[in-house]
Each structure stands twice: as structure tokens, then as C-alpha cells.
């Protein structure tokens, strides 16, 4: 997992560095507005002696190299983080299954079998999707947000504040809709459990149902549960379909504001066209975490609701629990293996051997004396 996190940080750094080769091409190779003087970036990088074609070759090569490295790191990081998610899912599922076996009969009498199966299977998978989404999508966006904000403030603090003007509105929108989608997703997960429980209980007693011809009543009950799940799912879809476009509109408002003010500064000569393109690329990166959160809100809300349902089981303490490390008497062997053989003419022979790290003792019982013909064998 540590290697995947490092690759995520590397991907974030590459995303921040990608706009700069394009700035060099626009400002120092194409030289817009007929200007002949370079704009300082090659001089800072020690490339002041390079001609336009050499700068074009270096910038294009750097752009291609960074793109390939970014793609390779993204592939490796995604693969590693998904592997961690699969292993974590297997561990959680095993823990939930083991914990359910230790719970009392009174607990199982109060629970529905289908609900427990859903929590052990589907809910665990939703938690895995939540963890993978947090690590592979949100984590790199957090680093990108930090890197981009720092660079924008260092390059042009006033222009950076213009780009961040719509960030508070975007944050409030995400916070409000995320809470509403989480509540709707929790209700949908509860309806899923109701459907699973109804199916499990119905088909577990299918003989009784067919004997008393109660199929119609079970169909009506299942139809009501199914319609409830449909309505809950439609509420989630309605909120999600409203949320993502609203985030796009707010982000576009910030982009238009930066483009309007930035274009005026380019015309005034206080900003280069390449630097404006860099700020526009960074502005897209600034809004990317919010857009990603908008697209992943359903996954995150569903995963959080499933995690709460799993935690309810794990928080239930067994009625009877073993003390840690019970000790047996020193002379008691760790295990007894017994074997018995029966013969119609010789009775029963039994031998038991105590086994520990070293056999501590052995016990055997001799077979009974041979019977005379006609005598009834005694029971053992």
C-alpha cells in the first residue's frame, strides 16, 4: 500500500508539471504577437542558448516523456491499490463470518438470514469499492489540489485568488448534496436487505408455501418490497443527476472568470499567453477533486452506508466469550486419538493414545476373554 501511495503522489506531480512544456512552446517557440524576446522560462531552466527548433524538440520530448511516465505510474498505482482492496475485502468478510458464528442464538433468531448474507457479501464489496475510490481517485486529487494551489500562489497570488473565488460555493454544494445522497443510499441499502431477506425466507419454506397455496400473498409482499427499493434507487439517481451538472456549472463560472480577466491581462502585456494556458490547466486541476467527488458520491455514500451495516454486526458482543489463553493441567495431553475395532467373535478392542508435542502417555484396554459358543456378548 505504501508503494501505491508513492505512485499516487508521483502521478499528482506529473499532472502539475504537464502544462509547462506547452507554455514553453507557446511563449518561447511560437512567440505570439510578433515578440522576439523570450519570456524567461528557458533562462530559468538553463536553456537560454537554445534556438526555437531546439526548444520545440525538448518541450515536445518532455511532454511525451512525462505523459508516458504518468500513464505507467497510474497503471501500477491503480493495480496495487485494487489489490489492497481485494485483500482487505477478503479479510473483512472472513472476520464478519467468524464473528457471526460466535454470536448467540437469540441474536440469530432476531435477524433475517437474507440480511446477514447481504451484509457479508454485497456490503463488503461496496466497502471495497469505497476504499479503492478513496485511494485511487480522491487521494491523487488531494495532492494535485495542494501542488496546484501552491504553484499558483507563488506565480501570481492575485490571479490565483480569482481562480479560487468559486471554491467556497463549490464546497458548500458538494457538502449539501453529499449528505442527501448518503441518506438516500442508506435507505436503498436497507431496501436491498429487505428484498434479500424476503427471497431467503420464501424459498426456505417453499414446501409450506406451495402446500397452503400462499404464492399470491408472497408475491404481493415481494412486489411491495421491490417497489420500495425502486423508489429509493430513483431518489439516489435524481440527486446524482442534479449534483454533477450543478458542479460543472459552478466550475465553468470560475473558468469563465479566469479567462475573462486573463485575456485582458494578455492584451495589456502583463501576462503571456502561455502563462494563461497554464492557469487554465491548473484551474481545471483545482476543480477536478470536486468533480471527482460529484461522480463518486454514490459510490462513497453507498460504501459508507454498507460500512455502518457491517460495523453493527462487529459491535455486537457474543453472549459467551472464551478467556484468552486457557491453560490445561500439565499432565493433560493436548489431544487424544482413539481407535476401536469390533469383532463378532472377540468383542470390542479399544486403544487411546494421548498426543502432545511429545506423547505423554498411552492407554490400552485388553480385549475380553474369548466367549464360549452360545453365550451372548456383553455390551460395552
C-alpha positions in Angstrom: 0.0 0.0 0.0 2.9 2.3 0.7 4.2 1.8 -2.9 0.8 2.6 -4.3 0.6 5.8 -2.3 4.0 6.9 -3.6 2.9 6.2 -7.1 -0.2 8.3 -6.5 2.0 11.2 -5.3 4.1 10.8 -8.4 1.1 10.9 -10.7 0.0 14.1 -9.0 3.4 15.7 -9.5 3.3 14.8 -13.2 -0.2 16.3 -13.6 1.2 19.6 -12.2 4.2 19.5 -14.5 2.4 18.7 -17.7 1.3 22.3 -18.6 4.8 23.8 -18.5 6.2 22.3 -21.8 3.1 23.7 -23.6 3.9 27.2 -22.1 7.4 27.0 -23.5 6.1 26.1 -26.9 3.6 28.9 -27.0 5.7 31.7 -25.4 9.2 30.8 -26.5 8.8 29.0 -29.8 5.7 30.4 -31.4 6.4 33.9 -29.9 2.9 35.3 -30.2 2.1 39.0 -31.1 5.4 39.2 -33.1 7.6 39.4 -30.0 11.2 38.2 -30.4 12.3 38.3 -26.8 12.0 35.1 -24.8 9.9 35.1 -21.7 12.3 33.8 -19.1 11.3 30.1 -18.7 14.2 28.7 -20.8 16.6 31.0 -19.0 15.4 29.7 -15.6 15.9 26.2 -16.9 19.4 26.9 -18.3 18.1 26.7 -21.9 18.6 30.4 -22.9 21.1 29.4 -25.7 18.7 27.0 -27.4 17.0 28.1 -30.6 13.3 27.8 -31.3 13.5 24.4 -33.0 15.7 23.0 -30.2 13.2 24.3 -27.6 10.3 22.8 -29.6 12.1 19.4 -29.7 12.9 19.5 -26.0 9.4 20.6 -24.9 7.7 18.1 -27.1 10.0 15.3 -25.9 9.5 16.3 -22.3 5.7 16.4 -22.8 5.7 12.9 -24.3 8.1 11.5 -21.6 6.0 12.9 -18.7 2.8 11.5 -20.3 4.3 8.0 -20.6 5.7 8.1 -17.1 2.4 9.4 -15.8 0.5 6.6 -17.6 2.8 3.9 -16.3 2.7 5.2 -12.7 -1.1 5.4 -12.9 -1.3 1.8 -14.1 0.9 0.5 -11.4 -0.7 2.5 -8.7 -4.2 1.5 -9.7 -3.2 -2.1 -9.8 -1.6 -2.1 -6.4 -4.4 -0.2 -4.7 -7.0 -2.5 -6.2 -5.0 -5.5 -5.0 -5.0 -4.0 -1.5 -8.8 -3.5 -1.8 -9.4 -7.2 -2.7 -7.2 -8.4 0.1 -9.0 -6.1 2.6 -12.4 -7.3 1.3 -11.4 -10.9 1.9 -10.2 -10.1 5.4 -13.3 -8.2 6.4 -15.6 -10.9 5.0 -13.7 -13.6 7.0 -13.9 -11.5 10.2 -17.6 -10.9 9.7 -18.3 -14.6 9.1 -16.3 -15.7 12.1 -18.0 -13.1 14.3 -21.4 -14.2 13.2 -20.6 -17.8 14.2 -19.8 -16.7 17.8 -23.0 -14.7 18.3 -25.8 -16.1 20.4 -28.8 -18.0 19.1 -31.0 -15.1 20.4 -29.2 -12.7 18.0 -29.8 -15.0 15.0 -33.4 -15.5 16.0 -33.9 -11.7 15.7 -32.1 -11.4 12.4 -33.2 -12.2 8.9 -31.0 -14.6 7.1 -31.0 -12.7 3.8 -30.0 -9.5 5.6 -26.9 -11.3 7.2 -26.0 -12.8 3.8 -26.2 -9.3 2.1 -24.0 -7.7 4.8 -21.4 -10.4 4.4 -21.3 -10.3 0.6 -22.7 -7.2 -1.1 -21.9 -4.7 1.7 -18.4 -5.9 2.0 -17.9 -5.4 -1.8 -19.3 -1.9 -1.5 -16.8 -1.1 1.2 -14.0 -2.4 -1.1 -15.2 0.0 -3.8 -15.3 2.8 -1.3 -11.7 2.2 -0.2 -10.4 1.8 -3.8 -12.2 5.0 -4.8 -10.7 6.9 -1.9 -7.2 5.7 -2.6 -7.1 5.8 -6.4 -9.3 8.9 -7.1 -9.6 11.2 -4.2 -6.1 10.8 -2.8 -4.3 11.9 -6.0 -6.7 14.8 -6.4 -5.9 16.0 -2.9 -2.2 16.1 -3.8 -2.9 17.8 -7.1 -5.0 20.4 -5.3 -2.2 21.1 -2.8 0.5 21.3 -5.5 -1.6 23.5 -7.9 -2.6 25.9 -5.2 0.9 26.3 -4.0 2.3 27.0 -7.5 -0.5 29.4 -8.5 0.1 31.4 -5.3 3.8 31.5 -5.9 3.5 32.6 -9.6 0.7 35.1 -9.3 -1.2 35.4 -5.9 -3.8 37.8 -7.2 -4.7 35.7 -10.2 -4.8 32.6 -8.0 -7.4 34.2 -5.7 -9.5 34.9 -8.8 -9.4 31.2 -9.7 -10.4 30.2 -6.2 -13.3 32.7 -6.0 -15.9 30.0 -6.7 -14.3 27.3 -4.5 -16.4 28.1 -1.4 -19.7 27.8 -3.4 -18.5 24.6 -4.9 -17.5 23.2 -1.5 -20.9 24.0 0.1 -22.8 22.5 -2.9 -20.7 19.2 -2.6 -21.3 19.1 1.2 -25.1 19.6 1.0 -25.7 17.1 -1.9 -23.3 14.5 -0.4 -25.3 14.4 2.8 -28.6 14.0 1.0 -27.2 11.3 -1.3 -25.7 9.4 1.6 -29.1 9.3 3.4 -30.8 8.1 0.2 -28.1 5.5 -0.4 -28.5 4.2 3.2 -32.2 3.8 2.6 -31.6 1.9 -0.7 -29.2 -0.5 1.1 -31.8 -1.2 3.7 -34.3 -2.0 0.9 -31.8 -4.4 -0.6 -31.6 -6.3 2.6 -35.4 -6.4 2.8 -35.5 -8.0 -0.7 -32.8 -10.5 0.1 -34.5 -11.5 3.4 -37.9 -11.9 1.7 -36.4 -14.2 -1.0 -34.4 -16.2 1.5 -37.4 -16.7 3.8 -39.7 -17.5 0.9 -37.6 -20.2 -0.7 -36.5 -21.7 2.6 -40.2 -22.5 3.2 -41.2 -23.2 -0.4 -42.8 -26.5 0.5 -45.1 -24.9 3.1 -45.9 -22.1 0.7 -47.0 -24.5 -2.0 -48.8 -26.7 0.4 -51.0 -23.9 1.7 -51.1 -22.2 -1.8 -49.9 -18.8 -0.4 -48.0 -17.9 -3.5 -50.1 -14.8 -4.2 -49.6 -13.4 -0.7 -45.8 -13.8 -1.0 -45.8 -12.2 -4.5 -47.7 -9.2 -3.1 -45.2 -8.9 -0.3 -42.2 -9.1 -2.6 -43.8 -6.7 -5.0 -44.2 -4.1 -2.3 -40.6 -4.5 -1.1 -39.3 -4.4 -4.7 -41.2 -1.2 -5.4 -39.8 0.4 -2.3 -36.3 -0.4 -3.5 -37.1 1.0 -6.9 -38.3 4.3 -5.4 -35.2 4.6 -3.1 -33.0 4.0 -6.2 -34.8 6.6 -8.2 -34.2 9.1 -5.4 -30.5 8.4 -5.5 -30.4 8.8 -9.3 -32.4 12.1 -9.1 -30.0 13.6 -6.6 -26.9 12.3 -8.5 -28.2 13.6 -11.8 -28.8 17.1 -10.3 -25.5 17.1 -8.4 -22.9 16.5 -11.2 -24.3 19.1 -13.7 -24.5 21.7 -10.9 -20.8 21.2 -10.1 -19.9 21.5 -13.7 -21.8 24.9 -14.0 -20.1 26.3 -10.9 -16.7 25.2 -12.1 -17.4 26.7 -15.6 -18.2 30.0 -13.9 -14.8 30.1 -12.3 -13.2 29.2 -15.7 -15.0 32.0 -17.5 -14.0 34.5 -14.8 -10.3 33.5 -15.1 -10.5 33.5 -18.9 -12.0 37.0 -19.0 -9.6 38.6 -16.6 -6.6 36.6 -18.0 -7.3 37.6 -21.6 -7.4 41.3 -20.7 -4.0 40.9 -19.0 -2.6 39.2 -22.0 -3.8 42.0 -24.2 -2.3 44.5 -21.8 1.0 42.7 -21.9 1.1 41.9 -18.2 0.7 38.2 -18.8 1.9 35.8 -21.5 -0.5 33.6 -23.4 1.4 30.5 -22.3 1.0 31.5 -18.6 -2.7 32.0 -19.2 -2.9 28.5 -20.6 -1.0 27.2 -17.5 -3.5 28.9 -15.2 -6.4 27.5 -17.2 -5.0 24.0 -16.9 -4.4 24.4 -13.2 -7.9 25.7 -12.7 -9.2 22.5 -14.3 -7.0 20.6 -11.9 -8.3 22.7 -9.0 -11.9 21.8 -9.8 -11.1 18.2 -10.6 -11.4 16.9 -7.0 -14.8 18.5 -6.7 -15.9 16.9 -10.0 -14.5 13.6 -9.0 -16.3 13.7 -5.7 -19.5 14.5 -7.6 -19.1 11.5 -9.8 -18.1 9.2 -6.8 -20.7 10.5 -4.4 -23.0 7.5 -5.0 -20.1 5.0 -4.5 -18.8 6.8 -1.4 -22.3 7.2 0.2 -23.2 3.5 -0.6 -19.9 2.4 0.8 -20.3 4.4 4.0 -23.8 3.0 4.5 -22.5 -0.5 4.0 -19.6 0.1 6.4 -22.1 1.2 9.0 -24.2 -2.0 8.5 -21.0 -4.2 8.8 -19.9 -2.3 11.9 -23.3 -3.0 13.6 -22.5 -6.7 13.4 -18.9 -6.4 14.6 -20.0 -4.2 17.5 -22.4 -6.9 18.7 -20.6 -8.8 21.5 -21.0 -12.5 21.9 -23.1 -13.6 24.8 -20.4 -16.1 25.9 -16.7 -15.4 25.2 -13.7 -17.5 25.9 -11.0 -16.2 28.2 -7.7 -15.6 26.3 -5.2 -18.4 26.6 -6.9 -21.0 28.9 -4.3 -23.4 30.5 -4.8 -27.1 30.8 -3.2 -29.2 33.6 0.4 -30.0 32.8 -0.2 -33.8 32.8 -3.2 -33.5 30.5 -2.2 -34.4 26.9 -3.1 -31.9 24.2 -5.2 -34.4 22.2 -6.5 -37.9 22.5 -6.7 -40.2 19.4 -8.9 -43.2 20.0 -9.5 -46.1 17.7 -11.9 -49.0 18.2 -12.4 -52.2 16.3 -15.1 -54.7 16.7 -15.2 -58.4 16.0 -18.2 -60.7 16.2 -16.1 -63.4 17.9 -13.7 -61.4 20.1 -15.8 -58.4 21.3 -14.5 -54.9 21.1 -10.9 -53.7 21.2 -10.2 -50.0 22.1 -6.9 -48.1 22.4 -6.3 -44.4 23.2 -3.1 -42.5 22.9 -2.5 -39.1 24.2 -0.6 -36.8 21.9 1.1 -33.6 22.7 4.4 -32.1 21.4 5.7 -35.4 22.8 3.4 -38.3 23.6 2.7 -38.0 27.4 1.1 -41.3 27.9 -0.7 -44.2 26.2 -3.6 -46.3 27.5 -4.9 -49.5 26.1 -7.6 -51.9 27.2 -7.1 -55.7 26.6 -9.8 -57.4 24.8 -12.3 -59.5 26.8 -11.7 -63.2 27.3 -12.9 -65.4 24.4 -16.6 -66.3 24.8 -17.9 -69.8 24.8 -20.1 -70.7 21.9 -23.7 -69.8 22.5 -23.0 -67.1 25.1 -24.5 -63.6 24.4 -21.8 -60.9 24.1 -21.9 -58.3 26.8 -22.5 -54.7 25.7 -19.7 -52.1 26.0 
